[in-house]
């Protein structure tokens, strides 16, 4: 299985690893049984994602896609973050092996899950804005 | 700590040894005759093939006439199982017994036969990684054609009670095959004394090249032709012989079986030091019995981390290792072997297999024991599963 240099870079030097205390939105996706869990923390000011951090249990691609997803949404508006697709994550990593594409879907869903939590905390129903969060199949 | 390069994945494959390479080289450019040709160049090739056959036979206590060269261990397994299945079906025997933790070369062959009207019983294995011979006895029926149980497990290294199983098969008059790909060169094998009817082996696990294996078939057992064509391999497997690979296998197996006890006496204490060192990490467990396992094998589950990440991190530190993680297999399920011995999915994902030989020195062991805890700490520090474990929360 071939990982691109970019995937290996984001795996060995992941950006934004860690937690945010008193995060405005926290999302978690995946399960340990399948071998991948991503937890994402967001700091949001005036609809702008000012900080994003993650913790991931998973393979090289799971770590790299989490890292890349946080990079892609940091400093962006919520609207832009909601437009983040797994394809964009894959492209930014110069591709992923076919069996690892699901990791990029997890990263996309982790962002949405954290935004969903943000709206819930604001007392706003997230469903019309964020849509349903796709949980991975077991 | 200076970075080292340590190959600790000899159960995956091994380097071709200098001795093997030197024996092979003349057969590419000088002694290149077709063994079926009448002139001296051809006769010489024939002689060298037969010499290699003798060496393979001697290494496992067989007669040279009972050795058939194949292209790999998987081919030997396929031929043995499908061949016996085909022959015994004529006698109305269409039942095969194997175990749940065989190599895929055996499991997938059995699954194929199930789709073609055969019945297969998969006996379970114990938590410490053994087939119970009594389970085999109880599974044998009037229509049982074959029992196939691996000699040593490729992931957890446990050495199976082969003699006892062979004895039961003999009593019940059922043919017994063993996939000994991981065992040859690491444990003493004598097919006659141990009552083994058929045995598969592979060259690249014992410092021969990839692409050569052999099947031992006890005299009196007939197998259908695997490849139809010329008269090679006693009319059973046509195709011009791969003389360099066959010669290499002969040298490799002779060398690998010369002093098994001596090799194991060097490897075992180093392997044990690795086991004890890694088990000092919290939330780890050794998979497979500690003593009745291949001398160079260790398989440890490290909770809270995922195996592929671990392998990539070890690779960055110059260590080649293996894992039963789903991510390394391209499927969603972790190793069937680890699930078979009762591990939960989430624990099986975080397994580490090291398979060492004598070239892994005491200093290399020190290095591995320095690197592994650092890498595990780092992966755990970024793992939400570990975080939950430390808080005492469930992560299932």
Interface residues (C-beta under 8 A of the other chain):
Chain A: X1 X8 X11 X12 X14 X17 X18 X28 X31 X32 X33 X34 X35 X36 X37 X38 X39 X55 X56 X57 X58 X59 X60 X61 X62 X63 X99 X100
Chain B: X304 X305 X306 X307 X308 X309 X312 X313 X316 X325 X326 X327 X330 X332 X334 X344 X345 X346 X349 X382 X383 X384 X385 X386 X387 X395 X396
